[in-house]
Amino acid sequence: MSGSTSPSVPWILWPFWAVWKLLAGIIVVTGRIVGVILGLVLMIAGAALSVTVVGAVIGVPLVVLGLLLMARSIF
């Protein structure tokens, strides 16, 4: 985290600020889930392509890309 304190929000605007923070949190979590699912799909497609020798040229980088995408989404 950045280590900074939360900004001072006037009490009259607090409900709008809270809804905004809730929506932002939902969007962040949804993006992480989509990243993990997309990374898993890329890893499966890369592993399926790596079964053949010709497909391994494309399959291995797909597996690596999927792994990196999943790692980025989790952390």
Z-matrix of the N, CA and C atoms (Angstrom, degrees):
N
C 1 1.430
C 2 1.529 1 109.30
N 3 1.318 2 114.26 1 167.35
C 4 1.455 3 118.60 2 -175.41
C 5 1.518 4 112.49 3 -79.36
N 6 1.310 5 117.68 4 -21.87
C 7 1.451 6 120.09 5 178.00
C 8 1.511 7 113.09 6 85.76
N 9 1.318 8 119.54 7 0.77
C 10 1.453 9 121.19 8 179.97
C 11 1.525 10 109.40 9 -88.52
N 12 1.323 11 114.91 10 157.07
C 13 1.450 12 119.38 11 178.63
C 14 1.515 13 109.90 12 -80.62
N 15 1.320 14 116.50 13 159.28
C 16 1.458 15 119.57 14 -179.71
C 17 1.529 16 108.97 15 -71.70
N 18 1.335 17 116.37 16 148.82
C 19 1.457 18 119.25 17 -177.99
C 20 1.524 19 111.43 18 -67.79
N 21 1.314 20 115.38 19 152.30
C 22 1.451 21 120.71 20 178.35
C 23 1.521 22 108.94 21 -76.60
N 24 1.322 23 115.82 22 120.42
C 25 1.459 24 121.42 23 -178.75
C 26 1.526 25 108.09 24 -110.81
N 27 1.321 26 117.34 25 127.58
C 28 1.471 27 118.67 26 176.53
C 29 1.529 28 111.07 27 -59.78
N 30 1.309 29 116.41 28 146.12
C 31 1.463 30 120.42 29 -174.12
C 32 1.516 31 112.46 30 -60.64
N 33 1.315 32 118.04 31 -28.72
C 34 1.464 33 120.83 32 -178.50
C 35 1.530 34 111.65 33 -71.89
N 36 1.332 35 116.86 34 -26.33
C 37 1.461 36 121.51 35 -179.24
C 38 1.522 37 113.04 36 -97.42
N 39 1.336 38 117.38 37 -2.03
C 40 1.448 39 120.65 38 -175.02
C 41 1.532 40 113.54 39 -58.74
N 42 1.346 41 120.86 40 -41.70
C 43 1.481 42 119.02 41 179.32
C 44 1.528 43 112.90 42 -60.56
N 45 1.328 44 116.93 43 -40.50
C 46 1.462 45 120.14 44 178.74
C 47 1.520 46 111.11 45 -66.63
N 48 1.325 47 115.94 46 -39.64
C 49 1.464 48 121.23 47 178.81
C 50 1.528 49 110.51 48 -64.11
N 51 1.338 50 116.62 49 -41.18
C 52 1.467 51 121.05 50 -179.37
C 53 1.528 52 111.11 51 -66.20
N 54 1.333 53 117.50 52 -42.03
C 55 1.463 54 120.64 53 178.22
C 56 1.523 55 109.86 54 -64.64
N 57 1.331 56 116.73 55 -40.94
C 58 1.465 57 120.72 56 179.04
C 59 1.529 58 110.89 57 -61.93
N 60 1.316 59 117.71 58 -44.30
C 61 1.470 60 121.61 59 178.95
C 62 1.531 61 110.75 60 -64.63
N 63 1.321 62 117.66 61 -38.45
C 64 1.461 63 121.44 62 178.42
C 65 1.522 64 110.70 63 -63.87
N 66 1.324 65 117.26 64 -47.19
C 67 1.461 66 120.78 65 178.91
C 68 1.524 67 111.66 66 -63.35
N 69 1.319 68 117.30 67 -40.02
C 70 1.463 69 120.46 68 178.32
C 71 1.524 70 110.94 69 -63.59
N 72 1.327 71 117.12 70 -39.88
C 73 1.459 72 120.76 71 178.11
C 74 1.514 73 112.20 72 -65.39
N 75 1.332 74 116.83 73 -39.95
C 76 1.466 75 120.97 74 178.61
C 77 1.524 76 110.14 75 -64.11
N 78 1.327 77 117.09 76 -41.57
C 79 1.464 78 120.59 77 179.68
C 80 1.528 79 110.90 78 -65.38
N 81 1.322 80 118.24 79 -39.41
C 82 1.466 81 121.39 80 178.72
C 83 1.524 82 110.83 81 -64.02
N 84 1.321 83 117.13 82 -45.17
C 85 1.464 84 120.75 83 -179.51
C 86 1.526 85 110.59 84 -65.88
N 87 1.328 86 116.95 85 -40.76
C 88 1.465 87 120.56 86 178.46
C 89 1.519 88 110.92 87 -62.93
N 90 1.322 89 117.21 88 -41.50
C 91 1.464 90 120.82 89 177.82
C 92 1.514 91 112.45 90 -62.53
N 93 1.313 92 116.65 91 -39.21
C 94 1.471 93 120.02 92 178.23
C 95 1.524 94 111.08 93 -66.48
N 96 1.318 95 116.96 94 -41.16
C 97 1.466 96 119.99 95 179.46
C 98 1.521 97 110.49 96 -65.15
N 99 1.327 98 117.54 97 -42.24
C 100 1.462 99 121.04 98 178.29
C 101 1.525 100 110.13 99 -62.90
N 102 1.333 101 117.60 100 -39.90
C 103 1.461 102 121.00 101 177.89
C 104 1.516 103 112.49 102 -62.76
N 105 1.315 104 117.18 103 -41.88
C 106 1.468 105 120.70 104 178.96
C 107 1.529 106 110.62 105 -66.07
N 108 1.332 107 116.91 106 -43.47
C 109 1.465 108 119.96 107 -179.54
C 110 1.525 109 110.69 108 -65.79
N 111 1.329 110 117.15 109 -42.87
C 112 1.464 111 120.49 110 178.85
C 113 1.527 112 111.22 111 -64.53
N 114 1.326 113 117.40 112 -39.69
C 115 1.458 114 120.63 113 176.50
C 116 1.517 115 111.96 114 -63.12
N 117 1.316 116 116.84 115 -40.69
C 118 1.463 117 120.57 116 178.47
C 119 1.526 118 111.15 117 -64.96
N 120 1.326 119 116.51 118 -40.98
C 121 1.470 120 120.27 119 178.76
C 122 1.527 121 110.23 120 -64.61
N 123 1.324 122 117.59 121 -41.52
C 124 1.464 123 120.47 122 178.10
C 125 1.530 124 111.45 123 -64.59
N 126 1.331 125 116.93 124 -38.13
C 127 1.458 126 119.58 125 178.31
C 128 1.527 127 111.17 126 -66.30
N 129 1.319 128 117.64 127 -41.37
C 130 1.459 129 120.94 128 179.12
C 131 1.523 130 110.34 129 -65.93
N 132 1.339 131 117.00 130 -43.40
C 133 1.469 132 120.28 131 178.99
C 134 1.527 133 110.47 132 -64.53
N 135 1.320 134 117.65 133 -39.77
C 136 1.458 135 120.72 134 178.13
C 137 1.513 136 112.38 135 -65.99
N 138 1.329 137 116.49 136 -39.55
C 139 1.466 138 119.51 137 177.86
C 140 1.523 139 110.81 138 -66.98
N 141 1.332 140 117.12 139 -37.38
C 142 1.462 141 120.01 140 178.22
C 143 1.528 142 111.13 141 -67.26
N 144 1.321 143 117.44 142 -37.44
C 145 1.457 144 120.52 143 177.78
C 146 1.523 145 112.24 144 -72.08
N 147 1.309 146 117.14 145 -28.07
C 148 1.462 147 120.63 146 -177.57
C 149 1.519 148 113.10 147 -74.24
N 150 1.314 149 117.23 148 -7.11
C 151 1.462 150 120.18 149 178.53
C 152 1.518 151 110.17 150 -63.81
N 153 1.305 152 116.94 151 -37.86
C 154 1.465 153 120.50 152 177.62
C 155 1.527 154 109.53 153 -93.66
N 156 1.316 155 115.58 154 153.95
C 157 1.466 156 119.97 155 -178.59
C 158 1.527 157 110.35 156 -68.39
N 159 1.321 158 117.13 157 -39.61
C 160 1.462 159 120.63 158 -179.37
C 161 1.527 160 110.62 159 -68.27
N 162 1.315 161 117.67 160 -39.55
C 163 1.457 162 121.35 161 -179.36
C 164 1.511 163 113.67 162 -73.27
N 165 1.329 164 117.70 163 -15.85
C 166 1.461 165 120.85 164 -179.18
C 167 1.518 166 111.99 165 -64.74
N 168 1.331 167 116.85 166 -26.35
C 169 1.467 168 120.35 167 178.84
C 170 1.523 169 110.11 168 -63.10
N 171 1.317 170 117.39 169 -35.43
C 172 1.460 171 121.50 170 178.56
C 173 1.528 172 110.81 171 -96.54
N 174 1.315 173 117.61 172 -31.18
C 175 1.456 174 121.87 173 -175.04
C 176 1.512 175 114.41 174 -67.35
N 177 1.318 176 117.72 175 -43.14
C 178 1.467 177 120.76 176 -178.29
C 179 1.532 178 111.27 177 -64.41
N 180 1.339 179 119.85 178 -46.60
C 181 1.471 180 118.15 179 175.55
C 182 1.532 181 113.42 180 -62.63
N 183 1.332 182 117.81 181 -32.00
C 184 1.469 183 120.02 182 176.17
C 185 1.522 184 111.29 183 -65.41
N 186 1.327 185 116.81 184 -40.20
C 187 1.465 186 120.09 185 177.35
C 188 1.525 187 110.03 186 -63.49
N 189 1.313 188 116.96 187 -43.78
C 190 1.469 189 120.93 188 179.97
C 191 1.530 190 110.30 189 -64.71
N 192 1.332 191 116.96 190 -43.50
C 193 1.464 192 120.75 191 178.56
C 194 1.523 193 111.00 192 -62.53
N 195 1.313 194 117.55 193 -42.73
C 196 1.457 195 121.20 194 177.52
C 197 1.520 196 112.27 195 -63.34
N 198 1.321 197 116.43 196 -40.67
C 199 1.466 198 120.59 197 178.07
C 200 1.524 199 111.30 198 -64.50
N 201 1.321 200 117.14 199 -44.13
C 202 1.458 201 121.07 200 178.96
C 203 1.537 202 111.43 201 -65.31
N 204 1.319 203 117.23 202 -38.80
C 205 1.461 204 120.78 203 178.26
C 206 1.518 205 111.19 204 -65.72
N 207 1.326 206 116.58 205 -40.50
C 208 1.457 207 119.42 206 177.22
C 209 1.525 208 111.82 207 -66.27
N 210 1.330 209 116.34 208 -41.59
C 211 1.465 210 119.77 209 178.62
C 212 1.529 211 111.01 210 -63.33
N 213 1.329 212 116.57 211 -40.07
C 214 1.460 213 120.28 212 179.23
C 215 1.522 214 111.64 213 -67.50
N 216 1.323 215 116.74 214 -35.70
C 217 1.464 216 120.03 215 -179.88
C 218 1.525 217 112.13 216 -72.29
N 219 1.320 218 116.74 217 -33.99
C 220 1.468 219 119.32 218 -178.66
C 221 1.525 220 111.16 219 -77.39
N 222 1.320 221 117.02 220 -42.03
C 223 1.462 222 120.20 221 -178.35
C 224 1.479 223 108.48 222 -102.51
